Amino acid sequence: MPTFLPASRRPRIPRRAQHPRDARSPWRTKDFRVLFSASVLSALGTNVSYVAVLLIAVLALDSGPGQVGLLGSLGTAAFLLIGLPAGAWVDRMRHRTILIAADLVRAALLAWIPVAWWCDVLTFWGLCVVVFLNGVATVLFDVAGQSALPRLVAPDALIPANSALVSLMAAGNVAGRGAGGALVQLLGAPLAVVCSAAGHLGSGLQLMWMARRPAPAAPVPQEAAGPGANLRAQIAEGLRHVLGHAELRAVALTGAVGNLGAVMVSTMLPVLFTRDLGLSAGVLGLFWAAGGAGLFVGARCARPLADRFGHGRGLVVADVYLAPAGLLVPLIDRGGWLWVAGAGWFAFAVRTGAANVLGVSLRQRLTPAGLLGRMNATFRFLLTGTMALAAALAGAIGAYASPRAALWVGGVLLGLSFLPALLSPLRGRRDLPVVEKPCGSAPKVAGCTG
């Protein structure tokens, strides 16, 4: 007969051992749920304003290709100007405080646009100032959000957490940009911007439910002397970590070339749709929404790709097979060619969604906790700073040649963006690395080459 032990003498089974899959689920963490729900509102606000502000410039302020390029460039110029020091600041401050403040500032800035419109004082240069300051707040929000995530979830939950956030970004592109085009068409651009400001306000209020955590302990390089030197030394340490590591460098270069092409295309689309092709804002929103749908599909495919090929190899596979589809985008025209270009835009977005999840997860696991802010800021500086240059370049080519010529330059860059990843050690990376302790003046991690 079986022997039954009293409850006091039975061996205790840890709760986590009873549910081994729980460690891979970020949804068990309250703070992640708060961050995700706030990001829903913020993503909708960002994508609605992306459509509405550009259409205000084109349709209401009669801006040409050069001015549209300048406006697009100012939206991301802050990543070039303060992107690197932002990482050092984030490593010294509470992430929750930065996230809340950035969202509330963006809400206030966007709310000013319809007020200026209704008071008949809105000018192109005033719009430029708002777009630039909104970009400054976005720099801090993005760097703080990516740096906070590894502190909110368990290591095994990092890929599912990044996949959820990239899927959200994709859904925001579908819903936000599609809704942005529809709102501009139905309600007018000022009311569409009001909806965008409300999204950021709701996000900031939601983030107040996140638990307060102390600022991460960022190591100060021993060679630094004085506050200014400390900041410079910390920025240099982040640059060395990213550019001195072959895999991180490949991820950064691949993303930078892809962003350069994607933003050149996106900057010229409002001009091409509304002036050259005579299509409505609603059709433009649907075209952008196709890209958002591709991001969503790619993000959902990231884990199967990693399981099948490995984390680095899966990223390379997505790049090699899908990036060349970007060459179809410049073929855009009325009728069937609109569908061909949309299919190319969708396929490239699938590549971007998968690469974002796998690349961000790789970056986070290759970086010690005290360097996360500077690593993310360095990537933002390189990836989003490239976007500022791309918008200005698209505007210059569009003004002096034609919007179609700018579109072709962007399409070629999209098609060739897979090369840095293909020629890197990412081809042999199967598993996510284990972060090692710093050694010497620069932190060393598994697989680090510099």
C-alpha positions as a Markdown table, in Angstrom:
| # | Residue | x | y | z |
|---|---|---|---|---|
| 1 | Met | 0.0 | 0.0 | 0.0 |
| 2 | Pro | 1.2 | 3.5 | -0.7 |
| 3 | Thr | 2.6 | 5.4 | 2.3 |
| 4 | Phe | 1.3 | 9.0 | 2.9 |
| 5 | Leu | 3.5 | 11.5 | 4.7 |
| 6 | Pro | 2.1 | 14.2 | 6.8 |
| 7 | Ala | 2.0 | 17.6 | 5.2 |
| 8 | Ser | 4.7 | 18.9 | 7.4 |
| 9 | Arg | 7.2 | 16.2 | 6.2 |
| 10 | Arg | 6.4 | 16.4 | 2.5 |
| 11 | Pro | 9.2 | 17.9 | 0.4 |
| 12 | Arg | 8.3 | 21.4 | -0.8 |
| 13 | Ile | 8.3 | 21.9 | -4.6 |
| 14 | Pro | 9.2 | 25.4 | -5.7 |
| 15 | Arg | 6.3 | 27.2 | -7.4 |
| 16 | Arg | 8.4 | 28.1 | -10.4 |
| 17 | Ala | 9.4 | 24.5 | -10.9 |
| 18 | Gln | 5.7 | 23.6 | -11.2 |
| 19 | His | 5.3 | 26.0 | -14.1 |
| 20 | Pro | 8.5 | 26.0 | -16.1 |
| 21 | Arg | 7.0 | 28.0 | -18.9 |
| 22 | Asp | 6.1 | 30.9 | -16.6 |
| 23 | Ala | 9.7 | 32.1 | -16.7 |
| 24 | Arg | 9.3 | 32.8 | -20.4 |
| 25 | Ser | 6.1 | 34.9 | -19.9 |
| 26 | Pro | 6.6 | 38.6 | -19.3 |
| 27 | Trp | 2.9 | 39.0 | -18.6 |
| 28 | Arg | 3.3 | 37.6 | -15.0 |
| 29 | Thr | 5.1 | 40.9 | -14.2 |
| 30 | Lys | 2.8 | 43.8 | -13.2 |
| 31 | Asp | 5.3 | 46.5 | -14.3 |
| 32 | Phe | 5.6 | 45.0 | -17.7 |
| 33 | Arg | 1.8 | 45.0 | -18.1 |
| 34 | Val | 1.8 | 48.7 | -17.1 |
| 35 | Leu | 4.6 | 49.5 | -19.6 |
| 36 | Phe | 2.8 | 47.6 | -22.3 |
| 37 | Ser | -0.6 | 49.3 | -21.8 |
| 38 | Ala | 1.0 | 52.7 | -21.6 |
| 39 | Ser | 3.0 | 52.0 | -24.8 |
| 40 | Val | -0.3 | 51.2 | -26.6 |
| 41 | Leu | -1.5 | 54.7 | -26.0 |
| 42 | Ser | 1.9 | 56.2 | -26.8 |
| 43 | Ala | 2.2 | 54.3 | -30.0 |
| 44 | Leu | -1.2 | 55.3 | -31.3 |
| 45 | Gly | -0.4 | 59.0 | -30.5 |
| 46 | Thr | 3.0 | 58.8 | -32.2 |
| 47 | Asn | 1.6 | 57.2 | -35.4 |
| 48 | Val | -1.4 | 59.5 | -35.7 |
| 49 | Ser | 0.8 | 62.5 | -35.3 |
| 50 | Tyr | 3.3 | 61.2 | -37.9 |
| 51 | Val | 0.6 | 61.2 | -40.6 |
| 52 | Ala | -1.3 | 64.3 | -39.4 |
| 53 | Val | 1.7 | 66.6 | -39.0 |
| 54 | Leu | 3.2 | 65.8 | -42.4 |
| 55 | Leu | -0.2 | 66.3 | -44.0 |
| 56 | Ile | -0.6 | 69.6 | -42.2 |
| 57 | Ala | 2.6 | 70.8 | -43.8 |
| 58 | Val | 1.7 | 69.6 | -47.3 |
| 59 | Leu | -2.0 | 70.4 | -47.5 |
| 60 | Ala | -2.4 | 73.3 | -45.0 |
| 61 | Leu | 0.9 | 75.1 | -45.1 |
| 62 | Asp | 1.6 | 74.3 | -48.8 |
| 63 | Ser | 5.1 | 72.9 | -48.1 |
| 64 | Gly | 7.2 | 71.6 | -50.9 |
| 65 | Pro | 9.5 | 68.5 | -51.0 |
| 66 | Gly | 12.4 | 70.3 | -49.5 |
| 67 | Gln | 10.3 | 71.6 | -46.6 |
| 68 | Val | 8.8 | 68.2 | -46.0 |
| 69 | Gly | 12.3 | 66.7 | -45.9 |
| 70 | Leu | 13.4 | 69.4 | -43.4 |
| 71 | Leu | 10.4 | 68.6 | -41.2 |
| 72 | Gly | 11.0 | 64.9 | -41.3 |
| 73 | Ser | 14.7 | 65.5 | -40.5 |
| 74 | Leu | 13.9 | 67.7 | -37.5 |
| 75 | Gly | 11.7 | 64.9 | -36.1 |
| 76 | Thr | 14.8 | 62.7 | -35.5 |
| 77 | Ala | 17.6 | 65.3 | -35.4 |
| 78 | Ala | 17.5 | 65.2 | -31.6 |
| 79 | Phe | 18.9 | 61.6 | -31.8 |
| 80 | Leu | 22.0 | 63.1 | -33.4 |
| 81 | Leu | 22.3 | 66.1 | -31.0 |
| 82 | Ile | 21.5 | 64.5 | -27.6 |
| 83 | Gly | 21.3 | 60.8 | -28.4 |
| 84 | Leu | 24.7 | 59.8 | -26.9 |
| 85 | Pro | 24.5 | 61.9 | -23.7 |
| 86 | Ala | 20.9 | 60.7 | -23.2 |
| 87 | Gly | 22.3 | 57.3 | -22.6 |
| 88 | Ala | 24.5 | 58.5 | -19.8 |
| 89 | Trp | 21.6 | 60.5 | -18.3 |
| 90 | Val | 19.3 | 57.5 | -18.4 |
| 91 | Asp | 21.9 | 55.4 | -16.7 |
| 92 | Arg | 21.9 | 57.9 | -13.8 |
| 93 | Met | 18.2 | 58.5 | -13.4 |
| 94 | Arg | 15.0 | 56.6 | -12.6 |
| 95 | His | 13.5 | 55.2 | -15.8 |
| 96 | Arg | 10.0 | 55.6 | -14.6 |
| 97 | Thr | 10.5 | 59.4 | -14.1 |
| 98 | Ile | 11.9 | 59.8 | -17.5 |
| 99 | Leu | 9.1 | 57.9 | -19.2 |
| 100 | Ile | 6.4 | 59.9 | -17.5 |
| 101 | Ala | 8.0 | 63.3 | -18.1 |
| 102 | Ala | 8.7 | 62.6 | -21.8 |
| 103 | Asp | 5.1 | 61.5 | -22.4 |
| 104 | Leu | 3.6 | 64.6 | -20.7 |
| 105 | Val | 5.9 | 66.9 | -22.6 |
| 106 | Arg | 4.9 | 65.3 | -25.9 |
| 107 | Ala | 1.3 | 65.7 | -25.1 |
| 108 | Ala | 1.7 | 69.4 | -24.3 |
| 109 | Leu | 3.7 | 70.1 | -27.5 |
| 110 | Leu | 1.3 | 68.4 | -29.8 |
| 111 | Ala | -1.7 | 70.1 | -28.1 |
| 112 | Trp | -0.1 | 73.4 | -29.1 |
| 113 | Ile | -0.5 | 72.7 | -32.8 |
| 114 | Pro | -4.3 | 72.8 | -33.0 |
| 115 | Val | -4.4 | 75.7 | -30.7 |
| 116 | Ala | -2.1 | 77.7 | -33.0 |
| 117 | Trp | -4.1 | 76.5 | -36.0 |
| 118 | Trp | -7.4 | 77.8 | -34.5 |
| 119 | Cys | -5.8 | 81.1 | -33.5 |
| 120 | Asp | -4.4 | 81.4 | -37.0 |
| 121 | Val | -0.8 | 81.7 | -35.8 |
| 122 | Leu | 0.6 | 78.4 | -37.0 |
| 123 | Thr | 3.5 | 78.7 | -39.4 |
| 124 | Phe | 5.9 | 76.2 | -40.9 |
| 125 | Trp | 8.7 | 77.3 | -38.7 |
| 126 | Gly | 6.5 | 77.0 | -35.6 |
| 127 | Leu | 5.7 | 73.5 | -36.7 |
| 128 | Cys | 9.4 | 72.8 | -37.0 |
| 129 | Val | 10.1 | 73.9 | -33.4 |
| 130 | Val | 7.3 | 71.6 | -32.1 |
| 131 | Val | 8.5 | 68.6 | -34.1 |
| 132 | Phe | 12.1 | 69.1 | -32.9 |
| 133 | Leu | 11.2 | 69.4 | -29.2 |
| 134 | Asn | 8.9 | 66.4 | -29.6 |
| 135 | Gly | 11.9 | 64.5 | -30.9 |
| 136 | Val | 13.9 | 65.4 | -27.9 |
| 137 | Ala | 11.3 | 63.9 | -25.6 |
| 138 | Thr | 11.1 | 60.9 | -27.8 |
| 139 | Val | 14.8 | 60.3 | -27.5 |
| 140 | Leu | 14.6 | 60.1 | -23.7 |
| 141 | Phe | 11.4 | 58.0 | -23.8 |
| 142 | Asp | 12.8 | 55.4 | -26.2 |
| 143 | Val | 16.2 | 55.0 | -24.5 |
| 144 | Ala | 14.6 | 54.8 | -21.0 |
| 145 | Gly | 12.0 | 52.3 | -22.2 |
| 146 | Gln | 14.5 | 49.9 | -23.7 |
| 147 | Ser | 16.8 | 50.2 | -20.7 |
| 148 | Ala | 14.0 | 49.6 | -18.2 |
| 149 | Leu | 12.8 | 46.4 | -19.9 |
| 150 | Pro | 15.6 | 44.0 | -18.8 |
| 151 | Arg | 15.0 | 45.1 | -15.2 |
| 152 | Leu | 11.3 | 44.3 | -15.4 |
| 153 | Val | 11.3 | 40.8 | -16.7 |
| 154 | Ala | 13.3 | 37.6 | -16.2 |
| 155 | Pro | 16.1 | 36.8 | -18.8 |
| 156 | Asp | 14.1 | 34.0 | -20.3 |
| 157 | Ala | 11.2 | 36.4 | -20.9 |
| 158 | Leu | 13.3 | 38.9 | -22.7 |
| 159 | Ile | 12.5 | 37.7 | -26.3 |
| 160 | Pro | 8.7 | 37.4 | -25.6 |
| 161 | Ala | 8.7 | 40.8 | -24.0 |
| 162 | Asn | 10.5 | 42.4 | -27.0 |
| 163 | Ser | 8.3 | 40.5 | -29.4 |
| 164 | Ala | 5.2 | 41.9 | -27.6 |
| 165 | Leu | 6.5 | 45.5 | -27.8 |
| 166 | Val | 7.5 | 45.2 | -31.4 |
| 167 | Ser | 4.1 | 43.7 | -32.2 |
| 168 | Leu | 2.6 | 46.6 | -30.4 |
| 169 | Met | 4.7 | 49.0 | -32.5 |
| 170 | Ala | 3.5 | 47.2 | -35.6 |
| 171 | Ala | -0.1 | 47.3 | -34.5 |
| 172 | Gly | 0.3 | 51.0 | -33.7 |
| 173 | Asn | 1.5 | 51.5 | -37.3 |
| 174 | Val | -1.5 | 49.7 | -38.7 |
| 175 | Ala | -4.1 | 51.3 | -36.4 |
| 176 | Gly | -2.3 | 54.7 | -35.8 |
| 177 | Arg | -1.2 | 55.5 | -39.4 |
| 178 | Gly | -4.4 | 54.1 | -40.9 |
| 179 | Ala | -6.4 | 56.0 | -38.3 |
| 180 | Gly | -4.3 | 59.1 | -38.9 |
| 181 | Gly | -5.1 | 59.2 | -42.6 |
| 182 | Ala | -8.8 | 58.6 | -41.9 |
| 183 | Leu | -8.9 | 61.2 | -39.1 |
| 184 | Val | -7.3 | 63.8 | -41.3 |
| 185 | Gln | -9.8 | 63.0 | -44.0 |
| 186 | Leu | -12.9 | 62.9 | -41.8 |
| 187 | Leu | -12.1 | 65.5 | -39.0 |
| 188 | Gly | -9.3 | 67.5 | -40.4 |
| 189 | Ala | -5.6 | 67.6 | -39.3 |
| 190 | Pro | -6.0 | 69.7 | -36.1 |
| 191 | Leu | -8.5 | 67.3 | -34.5 |
| 192 | Ala | -6.2 | 64.4 | -35.5 |
| 193 | Val | -3.4 | 66.0 | -33.6 |
| 194 | Val | -5.7 | 66.5 | -30.6 |
| 195 | Cys | -6.2 | 62.7 | -30.6 |
| 196 | Ser | -2.4 | 62.2 | -30.7 |
| 197 | Ala | -1.8 | 64.5 | -27.7 |
| 198 | Ala | -4.5 | 62.6 | -25.8 |
| 199 | Gly | -2.7 | 59.3 | -26.4 |
| 200 | His | 0.6 | 60.6 | -24.9 |
| 201 | Leu | -1.3 | 62.1 | -22.0 |
| 202 | Gly | -3.0 | 58.8 | -21.3 |
| 203 | Ser | 0.3 | 57.0 | -21.6 |
| 204 | Gly | 2.0 | 59.3 | -19.0 |
| 205 | Leu | -0.8 | 58.9 | -16.5 |
| 206 | Gln | -0.8 | 55.1 | -17.0 |
| 207 | Leu | 3.0 | 54.9 | -16.3 |
| 208 | Met | 2.4 | 56.4 | -12.8 |
| 209 | Trp | 1.2 | 52.9 | -11.8 |
| 210 | Met | 4.7 | 51.5 | -12.4 |
| 211 | Ala | 6.7 | 50.7 | -9.2 |
| 212 | Arg | 9.4 | 53.2 | -8.2 |
| 213 | Arg | 12.9 | 51.7 | -8.6 |
| 214 | Pro | 16.3 | 53.2 | -7.8 |
| 215 | Ala | 18.4 | 54.4 | -10.7 |
| 216 | Pro | 20.7 | 51.8 | -12.1 |
| 217 | Ala | 24.2 | 51.8 | -10.8 |
| 218 | Ala | 26.2 | 53.0 | -13.7 |
| 219 | Pro | 30.0 | 52.5 | -13.3 |
| 220 | Val | 32.1 | 55.6 | -13.7 |
| 221 | Pro | 35.3 | 55.1 | -15.6 |
| 222 | Gln | 38.3 | 55.6 | -13.4 |
| 223 | Glu | 40.1 | 57.9 | -15.8 |
| 224 | Ala | 37.3 | 60.4 | -15.7 |
| 225 | Ala | 37.9 | 63.7 | -13.7 |
| 226 | Gly | 35.1 | 66.2 | -13.2 |
| 227 | Pro | 31.4 | 66.1 | -14.3 |
| 228 | Gly | 32.1 | 67.0 | -17.9 |
| 229 | Ala | 34.9 | 64.5 | -18.2 |
| 230 | Asn | 32.7 | 61.8 | -16.5 |
| 231 | Leu | 30.0 | 62.4 | -19.1 |
| 232 | Arg | 32.4 | 62.2 | -22.0 |
| 233 | Ala | 34.1 | 59.1 | -20.7 |
| 234 | Gln | 30.8 | 57.3 | -20.2 |
| 235 | Ile | 29.7 | 58.2 | -23.7 |
| 236 | Ala | 33.0 | 56.9 | -25.1 |
| 237 | Glu | 32.5 | 53.7 | -23.1 |
| 238 | Gly | 29.1 | 53.1 | -24.7 |
| 239 | Leu | 30.5 | 53.8 | -28.2 |
| 240 | Arg | 33.4 | 51.4 | -27.6 |
| 241 | His | 31.0 | 48.7 | -26.4 |
| 242 | Val | 28.8 | 48.9 | -29.6 |
| 243 | Leu | 31.4 | 49.6 | -32.3 |
| 244 | Gly | 34.1 | 47.3 | -30.8 |
| 245 | His | 31.8 | 44.3 | -30.9 |
| 246 | Ala | 31.5 | 42.6 | -34.3 |
| 247 | Glu | 27.9 | 41.4 | -33.8 |
| 248 | Leu | 26.6 | 44.6 | -32.3 |
| 249 | Arg | 28.3 | 46.6 | -35.0 |
| 250 | Ala | 26.7 | 44.5 | -37.7 |
| 251 | Val | 23.2 | 44.9 | -36.1 |
| 252 | Ala | 23.8 | 48.7 | -36.0 |
| 253 | Leu | 25.0 | 49.0 | -39.6 |
| 254 | Thr | 22.2 | 46.8 | -41.0 |
| 255 | Gly | 19.6 | 48.8 | -39.1 |
| 256 | Ala | 21.2 | 52.1 | -40.1 |
| 257 | Val | 21.1 | 51.3 | -43.9 |
| 258 | Gly | 17.6 | 50.0 | -43.6 |
| 259 | Asn | 16.4 | 53.1 | -41.8 |
| 260 | Leu | 18.1 | 55.4 | -44.3 |
| 261 | Gly | 16.2 | 53.8 | -47.1 |
| 262 | Ala | 12.9 | 53.5 | -45.2 |
| 263 | Val | 12.8 | 57.1 | -44.2 |
| 264 | Met | 13.7 | 58.4 | -47.6 |
| 265 | Val | 10.7 | 56.5 | -49.0 |
| 266 | Ser | 8.4 | 57.6 | -46.2 |
| 267 | Thr | 9.4 | 61.2 | -46.5 |
| 268 | Met | 8.5 | 61.4 | -50.2 |
| 269 | Leu | 5.3 | 59.3 | -50.0 |
| 270 | Pro | 3.0 | 62.2 | -48.9 |
| 271 | Val | 4.2 | 64.4 | -51.8 |
| 272 | Leu | 4.0 | 61.5 | -54.3 |
| 273 | Phe | 0.5 | 60.4 | -53.2 |
| 274 | Thr | -1.2 | 63.7 | -52.8 |
| 275 | Arg | 0.4 | 65.7 | -55.7 |
| 276 | Asp | 1.9 | 63.4 | -58.3 |
| 277 | Leu | -0.6 | 60.5 | -58.1 |
| 278 | Gly | -3.6 | 62.4 | -56.9 |
| 279 | Leu | -4.5 | 59.9 | -54.2 |
| 280 | Ser | -6.2 | 60.7 | -50.9 |
| 281 | Ala | -4.8 | 60.8 | -47.4 |
| 282 | Gly | -6.8 | 57.7 | -46.6 |
| 283 | Val | -5.0 | 55.7 | -49.3 |
| 284 | Leu | -1.7 | 56.9 | -47.9 |
| 285 | Gly | -2.7 | 55.8 | -44.4 |
| 286 | Leu | -3.6 | 52.4 | -45.8 |
| 287 | Phe | -0.2 | 52.1 | -47.5 |
| 288 | Trp | 1.6 | 52.9 | -44.3 |
| 289 | Ala | -0.7 | 50.5 | -42.5 |
| 290 | Ala | 0.5 | 47.7 | -44.8 |
| 291 | Gly | 4.0 | 48.3 | -43.4 |
| 292 | Gly | 2.6 | 48.1 | -39.9 |
| 293 | Ala | 1.0 | 44.8 | -40.7 |
| 294 | Gly | 4.3 | 43.5 | -41.9 |
| 295 | Leu | 6.0 | 44.6 | -38.7 |
| 296 | Phe | 3.4 | 42.7 | -36.7 |
| 297 | Val | 3.9 | 39.5 | -38.8 |
| 298 | Gly | 7.7 | 39.8 | -38.5 |
| 299 | Ala | 7.6 | 40.2 | -34.8 |
| 300 | Arg | 5.4 | 37.1 | -34.4 |
| 301 | Cys | 7.8 | 35.1 | -36.6 |
| 302 | Ala | 10.9 | 36.1 | -34.5 |
| 303 | Arg | 10.7 | 33.3 | -32.0 |
| 304 | Pro | 10.1 | 30.5 | -34.6 |
| 305 | Leu | 13.0 | 31.9 | -36.6 |
| 306 | Ala | 15.2 | 31.8 | -33.5 |
| 307 | Asp | 14.1 | 28.3 | -32.6 |
| 308 | Arg | 14.7 | 27.1 | -36.2 |
| 309 | Phe | 17.9 | 28.8 | -37.2 |
| 310 | Gly | 19.3 | 30.4 | -34.0 |
| 311 | His | 19.1 | 34.0 | -32.9 |
| 312 | Gly | 21.9 | 35.5 | -35.1 |
| 313 | Arg | 21.3 | 33.1 | -38.0 |
| 314 | Gly | 17.6 | 33.8 | -37.9 |
| 315 | Leu | 18.2 | 37.5 | -38.2 |
| 316 | Val | 20.5 | 37.0 | -41.2 |
| 317 | Val | 17.9 | 34.7 | -42.9 |
| 318 | Ala | 15.2 | 37.3 | -42.5 |
| 319 | Asp | 17.5 | 40.0 | -43.9 |
| 320 | Val | 18.7 | 38.0 | -46.9 |
| 321 | Tyr | 15.3 | 36.8 | -48.1 |
| 322 | Leu | 13.2 | 39.8 | -47.4 |
| 323 | Ala | 15.3 | 43.0 | -47.6 |
| 324 | Pro | 15.6 | 42.9 | -51.5 |
| 325 | Ala | 11.8 | 43.3 | -51.7 |
| 326 | Gly | 12.4 | 46.9 | -50.9 |
| 327 | Leu | 13.3 | 47.4 | -54.6 |
| 328 | Leu | 9.7 | 47.0 | -55.5 |
| 329 | Val | 8.6 | 50.1 | -53.6 |
| 330 | Pro | 9.8 | 52.7 | -56.1 |
| 331 | Leu | 7.6 | 51.1 | -58.8 |
| 332 | Ile | 4.6 | 52.7 | -57.0 |
| 333 | Asp | 1.9 | 54.1 | -59.3 |
| 334 | Arg | -1.8 | 54.1 | -59.8 |
| 335 | Gly | -3.6 | 50.8 | -60.4 |
| 336 | Gly | -1.8 | 47.5 | -60.1 |
| 337 | Trp | 1.6 | 49.0 | -59.4 |
| 338 | Leu | 0.3 | 50.4 | -56.2 |
| 339 | Trp | -0.3 | 46.8 | -55.1 |
| 340 | Val | 3.1 | 45.7 | -56.2 |
| 341 | Ala | 4.8 | 48.5 | -54.3 |
| 342 | Gly | 2.6 | 47.7 | -51.2 |
| 343 | Ala | 3.7 | 44.1 | -51.4 |
| 344 | Gly | 7.3 | 45.1 | -51.4 |
| 345 | Trp | 6.7 | 47.5 | -48.5 |
| 346 | Phe | 4.9 | 44.8 | -46.5 |
| 347 | Ala | 7.7 | 42.2 | -47.1 |
| 348 | Phe | 10.5 | 44.6 | -46.0 |
| 349 | Ala | 8.4 | 45.5 | -42.9 |
| 350 | Val | 8.2 | 41.7 | -42.1 |
| 351 | Arg | 12.0 | 41.7 | -42.2 |
| 352 | Thr | 12.2 | 44.8 | -40.0 |
| 353 | Gly | 9.8 | 43.3 | -37.4 |
| 354 | Ala | 11.8 | 40.0 | -37.1 |
| 355 | Ala | 15.1 | 41.9 | -37.0 |
| 356 | Asn | 13.9 | 44.3 | -34.3 |
| 357 | Val | 12.9 | 41.5 | -31.9 |
| 358 | Leu | 16.0 | 39.4 | -32.5 |
| 359 | Gly | 18.4 | 42.3 | -32.7 |
| 360 | Val | 17.1 | 44.1 | -29.5 |
| 361 | Ser | 17.2 | 40.9 | -27.5 |
| 362 | Leu | 20.7 | 40.2 | -28.7 |
| 363 | Arg | 21.8 | 43.7 | -27.7 |
| 364 | Gln | 20.3 | 43.5 | -24.3 |
| 365 | Arg | 21.9 | 40.2 | -23.5 |
| 366 | Leu | 25.3 | 41.3 | -24.8 |
| 367 | Thr | 25.3 | 44.3 | -22.5 |
| 368 | Pro | 25.9 | 44.6 | -18.7 |
| 369 | Ala | 23.2 | 46.3 | -16.7 |
| 370 | Gly | 25.3 | 49.4 | -16.0 |
| 371 | Leu | 25.8 | 50.0 | -19.8 |
| 372 | Leu | 22.2 | 49.4 | -21.0 |
| 373 | Gly | 21.3 | 53.1 | -21.2 |
| 374 | Arg | 24.5 | 54.0 | -23.1 |
| 375 | Met | 24.2 | 51.0 | -25.4 |
| 376 | Asn | 20.6 | 51.8 | -26.3 |
| 377 | Ala | 21.5 | 55.5 | -26.7 |
| 378 | Thr | 24.4 | 54.6 | -29.0 |
| 379 | Phe | 22.0 | 52.5 | -31.2 |
| 380 | Arg | 19.4 | 55.2 | -31.1 |
| 381 | Phe | 22.0 | 57.7 | -32.2 |
| 382 | Leu | 23.1 | 55.6 | -35.1 |
| 383 | Leu | 19.7 | 54.2 | -36.2 |
| 384 | Thr | 17.5 | 57.2 | -35.6 |
| 385 | Gly | 20.2 | 59.8 | -36.3 |
| 386 | Thr | 20.4 | 58.1 | -39.7 |
| 387 | Met | 16.7 | 58.8 | -40.1 |
| 388 | Ala | 17.3 | 62.6 | -39.7 |
| 389 | Leu | 20.0 | 62.5 | -42.5 |
| 390 | Ala | 17.7 | 60.4 | -44.6 |
| 391 | Ala | 14.8 | 62.9 | -44.4 |
| 392 | Ala | 17.1 | 65.8 | -45.3 |
| 393 | Leu | 18.6 | 63.8 | -48.2 |
| 394 | Ala | 15.2 | 62.8 | -49.5 |
| 395 | Gly | 14.1 | 66.4 | -49.4 |
| 396 | Ala | 17.2 | 67.6 | -51.3 |
| 397 | Ile | 16.8 | 65.0 | -54.0 |
| 398 | Gly | 13.1 | 65.6 | -54.2 |
| 399 | Ala | 13.6 | 69.3 | -54.6 |
| 400 | Tyr | 16.5 | 69.3 | -57.1 |
| 401 | Ala | 15.6 | 66.1 | -59.0 |
| 402 | Ser | 12.2 | 64.7 | -58.3 |
| 403 | Pro | 10.3 | 62.8 | -55.5 |
| 404 | Arg | 10.5 | 59.7 | -57.7 |
| 405 | Ala | 14.3 | 59.9 | -57.8 |
| 406 | Ala | 14.4 | 60.1 | -54.0 |
| 407 | Leu | 12.1 | 57.1 | -53.8 |
| 408 | Trp | 14.5 | 55.1 | -56.0 |
| 409 | Val | 17.5 | 55.9 | -53.9 |
| 410 | Gly | 15.6 | 54.8 | -50.8 |
| 411 | Gly | 14.5 | 51.6 | -52.5 |
| 412 | Val | 18.0 | 50.6 | -53.5 |
| 413 | Leu | 19.2 | 51.2 | -49.9 |
| 414 | Leu | 16.4 | 48.9 | -48.6 |
| 415 | Gly | 17.4 | 46.2 | -51.1 |
| 416 | Leu | 21.0 | 46.2 | -50.0 |
| 417 | Ser | 20.5 | 46.6 | -46.3 |
| 418 | Phe | 21.2 | 42.9 | -45.6 |
| 419 | Leu | 24.9 | 43.1 | -46.5 |
| 420 | Pro | 26.4 | 44.1 | -43.1 |
| 421 | Ala | 24.6 | 41.2 | -41.3 |
| 422 | Leu | 25.4 | 38.7 | -44.0 |
| 423 | Leu | 29.1 | 39.5 | -43.8 |
| 424 | Ser | 29.3 | 39.4 | -39.9 |
| 425 | Pro | 29.7 | 36.7 | -37.2 |
| 426 | Leu | 25.9 | 36.8 | -36.8 |
| 427 | Arg | 25.7 | 33.9 | -39.3 |
| 428 | Gly | 27.1 | 31.6 | -36.7 |
| 429 | Arg | 25.2 | 32.8 | -33.6 |
| 430 | Arg | 22.6 | 30.3 | -32.4 |
| 431 | Asp | 22.0 | 31.1 | -28.7 |
| 432 | Leu | 21.7 | 34.3 | -26.8 |
| 433 | Pro | 24.9 | 35.0 | -25.0 |
| 434 | Val | 25.4 | 35.1 | -21.2 |
| 435 | Val | 26.7 | 38.5 | -20.0 |
| 436 | Glu | 30.0 | 38.4 | -18.2 |
| 437 | Lys | 31.4 | 40.8 | -15.6 |
| 438 | Pro | 33.4 | 43.8 | -16.8 |
| 439 | Cys | 37.1 | 43.2 | -17.1 |
| 440 | Gly | 39.5 | 46.2 | -17.3 |
| 441 | Ser | 38.3 | 49.5 | -18.5 |
| 442 | Ala | 35.8 | 48.2 | -21.0 |
| 443 | Pro | 33.1 | 45.6 | -20.1 |
| 444 | Lys | 33.7 | 42.2 | -21.7 |
| 445 | Val | 30.9 | 39.9 | -22.7 |
| 446 | Ala | 30.7 | 36.5 | -24.2 |
| 447 | Gly | 31.9 | 36.6 | -27.8 |
| 448 | Cys | 33.2 | 40.1 | -27.5 |
| 449 | Thr | 36.0 | 40.9 | -30.0 |
| 450 | Gly | 37.0 | 44.4 | -28.8 |
